[in-house]
Amino acid sequence: MSVSSATTEVVDPVPGADAPHLPQQPDLVQLLTPEGERVEHPEYPLEVGDEELRDLYRDLVLVRRWDVEATALQRQGELGIWASLLGQEAAQIGAGRALQPDDTAFPTYREHGVAWTRGVDPLEVISLFRGVDNGGWDPVATGFNLYTVVIGAQCLHATGYAMGLQRDGAETAALAFLGDGATSQGEVNEAMIWAASFSAPVVFFCQNNQYAISVPLERQTRVPLYQRAAGFGFPGVRVDGNDVLAVLAVTRAALAAARDGQGPTFIEAFTYRMGAHTTSDDPTRYRLASELEEWKLRDPIARLKAHLSRSGVADAAFLDSVEAEAEELAARIRRGTTEMPDPPGTAMFDHVYAEQTPHLAQQRADFAAYQASFEEAGR
């Protein structure tokens, strides 16, 4: 780890980054070193109180425990699939806590931490992965849109929504989440063209976790992702995605600029996916164990915990209480998941349109009759 100045620290690149075919890793915006030391950045000052620091730590720990429990539930056959956020907690909590109440987030299928910050109950997310509904939360009430599995589509949704905010004269912004792999999608680039052309109040938050499923970053780009923003005509910034304070500061600034009419910003949160892409993926087939071990040294939770302990902001009693709360959350998630009732088969017809159509009503009736025929045959 080398320090380039008194205020900016350079985080080591991913393994092999000195190879000719890999891009140089530029300085990252960082406010908390991997050792838990607080540093300042001239462009992104952040005033954060002791209570807020403790709350951020609590967020990180509880969201990780939720994620670990959900992964275990899937392995035991209780969920159809699960997309883990392990290692990306700081990126998601920092960005989520930067949102104001009237802002709206547009997630992919991995933003469980952002969901947490918007007041979405973990069981409302898990019900989607269990297959009992299409997402149990209210996107209007929470300011957190439904999960989007189609890669990059949420960027178009966020840009269109932001253009609507602009025309309504609303002083709010949209925050679109995407992965490094999504930057290769046409929808993402189209969304950024529209956002730039209309100065839409939207922030594109890219969690660069180094792999688009099994494809490493160097196979997708020859320049750092944040530099692509210049080609669209708006600012790009790269932040240490394992530093919750830096992510909070950078995202707050970008959202404030969007609300003030300065147009979009592209944030590249440089982080690492410590788990599998989803529970159907085997990351040992395409990355080395030594790479994972190196990134564990930059663990976002350990980093903030070290800072809390070093600065005296949190004592052992607080840390123990958070761990106990995490275990209680895990027990509630497990109990709530296994007790979820299966929906009736006809439920798939209920929310296709805002109002039921004659054609859909006939399909529903036909399906109900089909189901009933099995019950009659079994008598």
C-alpha positions as CSV (number, residue, x, y, z in Angstrom):
1,M,0.0,0.0,0.0
2,S,1.5,3.3,-1.1
3,V,0.5,6.8,-0.3
4,S,0.7,9.4,-3.0
5,S,0.0,12.4,-0.8
6,A,-1.1,13.4,2.6
7,T,-4.7,13.2,1.5
8,T,-5.0,10.6,-1.2
9,E,-4.1,7.0,-0.9
10,V,-3.6,4.6,-3.8
11,V,-5.2,1.2,-3.3
12,D,-3.2,-1.7,-4.7
13,P,-4.5,-2.9,-8.1
14,V,-6.0,-6.3,-8.6
15,P,-3.4,-9.1,-8.9
16,G,-1.6,-9.0,-12.2
17,A,-2.5,-5.3,-12.8
18,D,1.1,-4.6,-13.8
19,A,0.8,-6.8,-16.8
20,P,0.9,-5.0,-20.2
21,H,-2.7,-5.9,-21.2
22,L,-4.3,-4.5,-18.0
23,P,-5.2,-0.9,-17.5
24,Q,-3.3,1.2,-14.9
25,Q,-5.2,1.7,-11.7
26,P,-5.6,5.4,-10.9
27,D,-6.0,6.9,-7.5
28,L,-9.2,6.2,-5.8
29,V,-11.2,8.6,-3.6
30,Q,-10.6,7.2,-0.2
31,L,-11.5,8.5,3.3
32,L,-10.7,5.4,5.3
33,T,-7.7,3.2,4.7
34,P,-7.9,-0.6,4.9
35,E,-6.2,-0.3,8.3
36,G,-9.1,1.9,9.5
37,E,-7.2,5.2,9.5
38,R,-9.3,8.3,8.6
39,V,-7.8,10.4,5.8
40,E,-9.2,13.5,4.1
41,H,-9.8,14.2,0.4
42,P,-9.8,17.8,-0.8
43,E,-12.8,17.4,-3.2
44,Y,-14.9,15.2,-1.0
45,P,-15.0,16.4,2.6
46,L,-17.3,14.5,5.0
47,E,-18.5,15.4,8.4
48,V,-19.8,12.3,10.1
49,G,-20.7,12.0,13.8
50,D,-20.1,9.1,16.1
51,E,-23.7,8.0,16.0
52,E,-23.8,7.9,12.3
53,L,-20.5,5.9,12.2
54,R,-22.0,3.4,14.5
55,D,-25.2,3.2,12.4
56,L,-23.1,2.6,9.3
57,Y,-21.3,-0.2,11.0
58,R,-24.6,-1.7,12.1
59,D,-25.9,-1.5,8.5
60,L,-22.8,-3.3,7.2
61,V,-23.0,-6.1,9.7
62,L,-26.7,-6.8,9.5
63,V,-26.7,-6.8,5.7
64,R,-23.9,-9.2,5.5
65,R,-25.6,-11.5,8.0
66,W,-28.8,-11.3,5.9
67,D,-26.8,-12.3,2.9
68,V,-25.0,-15.2,4.6
69,E,-28.3,-16.5,5.8
70,A,-30.0,-16.2,2.4
71,T,-27.1,-18.1,0.8
72,A,-27.5,-20.9,3.4
73,L,-31.2,-21.0,2.7
74,Q,-30.6,-21.5,-1.0
75,R,-28.1,-24.2,-0.4
76,Q,-30.8,-26.0,1.7
77,G,-33.4,-25.8,-1.0
78,E,-35.4,-23.0,0.5
79,L,-34.6,-20.4,-2.3
80,G,-34.4,-21.0,-6.0
81,I,-31.3,-18.8,-6.3
82,W,-29.5,-16.0,-4.5
83,A,-27.2,-13.2,-5.7
84,S,-24.7,-12.5,-3.0
85,L,-23.4,-9.1,-2.1
86,L,-20.5,-10.4,0.0
87,G,-17.7,-7.9,-0.1
88,Q,-19.8,-5.1,-1.7
89,E,-21.6,-4.0,1.5
90,A,-19.8,-0.6,1.8
91,A,-20.6,0.3,-1.8
92,Q,-24.3,-0.4,-1.3
93,I,-24.7,1.0,2.2
94,G,-22.7,4.2,1.4
95,A,-24.7,4.8,-1.8
96,G,-28.0,4.0,-0.1
97,R,-27.5,6.3,2.8
98,A,-26.6,9.1,0.4
99,L,-30.1,9.1,-1.0
100,Q,-32.6,11.6,0.3
101,P,-36.2,10.4,1.1
102,D,-37.6,11.7,-2.1
103,D,-34.9,10.2,-4.3
104,T,-35.4,6.9,-6.2
105,A,-33.0,4.0,-6.6
106,F,-33.1,1.6,-9.5
107,P,-31.4,-1.6,-8.6
108,T,-30.2,-4.7,-10.4
109,Y,-30.8,-8.0,-8.6
110,R,-28.0,-7.7,-6.0
111,E,-28.7,-4.4,-4.2
112,H,-29.9,-5.9,-0.9
113,G,-27.9,-3.4,1.0
114,V,-29.6,-0.5,-0.8
115,A,-33.0,-2.1,-0.1
116,W,-32.1,-2.2,3.6
117,T,-31.3,1.5,3.7
118,R,-34.7,2.3,2.0
119,G,-36.6,0.4,4.6
120,V,-37.4,-2.7,2.6
121,D,-37.8,-5.8,4.8
122,P,-35.4,-8.6,4.0
123,L,-38.2,-11.0,3.7
124,E,-39.8,-8.9,1.0
125,V,-36.7,-9.4,-1.0
126,I,-36.3,-13.1,-0.2
127,S,-39.9,-13.8,-1.2
128,L,-38.8,-12.9,-4.8
129,F,-35.9,-15.4,-4.7
130,R,-38.2,-18.0,-3.2
131,G,-40.6,-17.5,-6.1
132,V,-43.7,-16.6,-4.1
133,D,-44.1,-13.1,-5.6
134,N,-42.5,-10.7,-8.0
135,G,-41.2,-8.4,-5.2
136,G,-43.2,-7.6,-2.1
137,W,-42.2,-4.0,-1.5
138,D,-43.9,-0.8,-2.7
139,P,-41.4,1.1,-4.9
140,V,-43.2,4.4,-4.5
141,A,-43.3,4.3,-0.8
142,T,-39.7,3.1,-0.4
143,G,-38.1,5.0,-3.3
144,F,-36.6,1.7,-4.3
145,N,-37.7,0.2,-7.6
146,L,-38.3,-3.5,-8.1
147,Y,-35.3,-5.7,-9.0
148,T,-34.3,-5.9,-12.6
149,V,-32.7,-9.0,-14.0
150,V,-32.4,-7.8,-17.6
151,I,-28.8,-6.5,-17.6
152,G,-28.7,-2.7,-17.9
153,A,-32.4,-2.2,-18.4
154,Q,-32.7,-0.3,-15.1
155,C,-30.4,2.4,-16.4
156,L,-33.0,3.2,-19.1
157,H,-35.7,3.2,-16.4
158,A,-33.8,5.5,-14.2
159,T,-33.0,7.9,-17.0
160,G,-36.6,8.1,-18.2
161,Y,-37.7,8.6,-14.6
162,A,-35.2,11.3,-14.1
163,M,-36.4,13.1,-17.2
164,G,-39.8,13.0,-15.8
165,L,-38.6,14.5,-12.5
166,Q,-36.9,17.2,-14.6
167,R,-40.2,18.1,-16.4
168,D,-42.1,18.1,-13.2
169,G,-39.7,20.5,-11.6
170,A,-39.0,18.1,-8.8
171,E,-35.8,18.7,-6.8
172,T,-35.0,15.0,-6.5
173,A,-32.7,12.6,-8.3
174,A,-32.5,9.0,-9.6
175,L,-29.7,6.6,-8.7
176,A,-29.1,3.7,-11.2
177,F,-27.1,0.7,-10.1
178,L,-25.2,-1.4,-12.5
179,G,-22.2,-3.8,-12.5
180,D,-19.0,-3.6,-14.5
181,G,-20.4,-6.2,-17.0
182,A,-23.4,-4.0,-17.7
183,T,-21.2,-1.3,-19.1
184,S,-20.8,-3.5,-22.2
185,Q,-24.6,-3.5,-22.8
186,G,-26.2,-1.2,-25.3
187,E,-29.0,-0.2,-23.0
188,V,-26.5,1.3,-20.5
189,N,-24.7,3.4,-23.2
190,E,-28.1,4.5,-24.6
191,A,-29.2,5.6,-21.2
192,M,-26.0,7.6,-20.7
193,I,-26.4,9.3,-24.1
194,W,-30.0,10.4,-23.2
195,A,-29.0,11.4,-19.7
196,A,-26.2,13.6,-21.0
197,S,-28.3,15.1,-23.9
198,F,-31.0,16.2,-21.5
199,S,-28.9,16.8,-18.4
200,A,-31.2,14.4,-16.6
201,P,-30.9,14.3,-12.8
202,V,-29.5,10.7,-12.6
203,V,-26.4,9.2,-11.1
204,F,-25.0,6.0,-12.6
205,F,-23.5,3.9,-9.8
206,C,-21.3,1.1,-11.1
207,Q,-20.2,-1.5,-8.7
208,N,-17.0,-2.7,-10.4
209,N,-16.6,-6.1,-8.6
210,Q,-13.9,-7.2,-11.1
211,Y,-16.0,-9.9,-12.8
212,A,-19.0,-10.0,-15.2
213,I,-19.9,-13.5,-14.0
214,S,-16.6,-15.2,-15.1
215,V,-15.3,-12.5,-17.4
216,P,-12.6,-10.4,-15.8
217,L,-12.6,-6.6,-16.2
218,E,-9.5,-6.5,-18.4
219,R,-11.4,-8.5,-21.0
220,Q,-14.1,-5.8,-21.3
221,T,-12.2,-2.5,-21.2
222,R,-8.8,-0.9,-21.9
223,V,-9.4,2.1,-19.7
224,P,-10.8,2.5,-16.2
225,L,-14.6,2.5,-16.4
226,Y,-15.1,5.9,-14.8
227,Q,-13.2,7.5,-17.7
228,R,-15.9,6.5,-20.1
229,A,-18.1,9.2,-18.7
230,A,-16.0,11.8,-20.5
231,G,-17.1,10.4,-23.8
232,F,-20.7,11.1,-22.9
233,G,-20.0,14.6,-21.7
234,F,-20.4,14.3,-17.9
235,P,-18.2,13.7,-14.9
236,G,-16.8,10.3,-13.9
237,V,-15.2,9.5,-10.5
238,R,-13.6,6.3,-9.1
239,V,-14.1,5.7,-5.4
240,D,-12.8,3.0,-3.1
241,G,-15.9,0.8,-3.0
242,N,-14.8,-0.9,0.2
243,D,-14.7,2.4,2.0
244,V,-18.2,3.3,3.2
245,L,-17.3,6.8,4.1
246,A,-15.8,7.6,0.7
247,V,-18.8,6.1,-1.1
248,L,-21.2,8.1,1.1
249,A,-19.3,11.4,0.3
250,V,-18.9,10.8,-3.4
251,T,-22.5,9.7,-3.9
252,R,-23.9,12.6,-1.9
253,A,-22.0,15.0,-4.0
254,A,-23.2,13.4,-7.3
255,L,-26.8,13.4,-6.2
256,A,-26.6,17.0,-5.0
257,A,-25.2,18.0,-8.4
258,A,-28.0,16.1,-10.1
259,R,-30.7,17.8,-8.0
260,D,-29.1,21.2,-8.7
261,G,-29.5,20.8,-12.5
262,Q,-25.9,19.9,-13.2
263,G,-26.8,16.6,-15.0
264,P,-25.5,13.1,-14.5
265,T,-22.4,11.6,-12.9
266,F,-20.9,8.2,-13.4
267,I,-19.5,6.7,-10.2
268,E,-17.2,3.6,-10.4
269,A,-17.1,1.9,-7.0
270,F,-13.9,-0.2,-7.2
271,T,-14.7,-3.3,-5.1
272,Y,-14.7,-7.1,-5.2
273,R,-17.3,-9.8,-5.2
274,M,-16.0,-12.2,-2.5
275,G,-18.7,-14.7,-3.2
276,A,-20.1,-16.3,-6.3
277,H,-22.0,-14.4,-9.0
278,T,-25.0,-16.3,-7.9
279,T,-25.5,-19.6,-6.1
280,S,-25.5,-21.3,-9.5
281,D,-21.9,-20.1,-10.1
282,D,-18.6,-21.7,-9.2
283,P,-16.0,-18.8,-9.0
284,T,-13.1,-21.3,-8.3
285,R,-13.2,-22.1,-12.1
286,Y,-12.1,-18.7,-13.2
287,R,-10.2,-17.0,-10.3
288,L,-7.4,-17.9,-7.9
289,A,-7.8,-18.3,-4.2
290,S,-4.9,-16.0,-3.6
291,E,-6.8,-13.2,-5.3
292,L,-9.7,-13.6,-2.9
293,E,-7.3,-13.7,0.1
294,E,-5.7,-10.4,-1.0
295,W,-9.1,-8.7,-1.2
296,K,-10.1,-10.0,2.2
297,L,-7.5,-7.7,3.6
298,R,-9.6,-4.8,2.3
299,D,-12.8,-6.1,3.9
300,P,-15.2,-3.2,4.3
301,I,-16.6,-4.3,7.7
302,A,-13.2,-5.0,9.2
303,R,-12.0,-1.6,8.0
304,L,-14.8,0.4,9.7
305,K,-14.6,-1.8,12.8
306,A,-10.9,-1.0,13.1
307,H,-11.7,2.8,12.8
308,L,-14.4,2.6,15.4
309,S,-12.1,0.7,17.8
310,R,-9.1,2.9,17.1
311,S,-11.0,6.2,17.6
312,G,-13.0,5.0,20.7
313,V,-16.3,5.6,18.9
314,A,-17.5,2.0,19.7
315,D,-16.6,-0.3,22.6
316,A,-16.9,-4.0,23.0
317,A,-20.4,-3.8,24.3
318,F,-21.6,-2.0,21.2
319,L,-19.9,-4.5,18.9
320,D,-21.3,-7.4,20.8
321,S,-24.8,-5.9,20.7
322,V,-24.6,-5.6,16.9
323,E,-23.5,-9.2,16.6
324,A,-26.5,-10.3,18.7
325,E,-28.9,-8.2,16.6
326,A,-27.4,-9.9,13.5
327,E,-28.2,-13.3,14.9
328,E,-31.7,-12.3,15.8
329,L,-32.2,-11.0,12.2
330,A,-30.9,-14.3,10.8
331,A,-33.3,-16.3,12.9
332,R,-36.2,-14.1,11.8
333,I,-35.2,-14.4,8.2
334,R,-35.0,-18.2,8.4
335,R,-38.3,-18.5,10.2
336,G,-40.0,-16.1,7.9
337,T,-38.7,-17.8,4.8
338,T,-39.8,-21.3,5.7
339,E,-43.2,-20.1,6.8
340,M,-44.0,-18.2,3.6
341,P,-47.2,-19.7,2.1
342,D,-47.1,-20.7,-1.6
343,P,-49.4,-18.4,-3.6
344,P,-52.3,-19.8,-5.5
345,G,-51.6,-20.6,-9.2
346,T,-54.0,-17.9,-10.3
347,A,-51.9,-15.2,-8.6
348,M,-49.7,-15.0,-11.7
349,F,-52.7,-13.3,-13.5
350,D,-53.4,-10.7,-10.8
351,H,-50.8,-7.9,-11.5
352,V,-50.0,-8.3,-15.2
353,Y,-51.8,-5.0,-16.0
354,A,-53.1,-2.2,-13.8
355,E,-56.6,-3.3,-14.8
356,Q,-57.7,-6.8,-15.7
357,T,-58.4,-7.3,-19.5
358,P,-61.0,-9.6,-20.9
359,H,-58.4,-11.8,-22.5
360,L,-56.4,-12.2,-19.3
361,A,-59.6,-12.8,-17.3
362,Q,-60.4,-15.7,-19.7
363,Q,-56.9,-17.2,-19.3
364,R,-57.3,-17.0,-15.5
365,A,-60.7,-18.8,-15.6
366,D,-59.3,-21.5,-17.9
367,F,-56.3,-22.0,-15.6
368,A,-58.6,-22.2,-12.6
369,A,-60.7,-24.8,-14.3
370,Y,-57.6,-26.8,-15.3
371,Q,-56.4,-26.8,-11.6
372,A,-59.9,-27.8,-10.4
373,S,-59.9,-30.8,-12.7
374,F,-57.0,-32.4,-10.8
375,E,-58.8,-32.0,-7.5
376,E,-61.9,-33.6,-9.0
377,A,-59.8,-36.5,-10.4
378,G,-58.3,-37.2,-7.0
379,R,-61.6,-37.6,-5.2
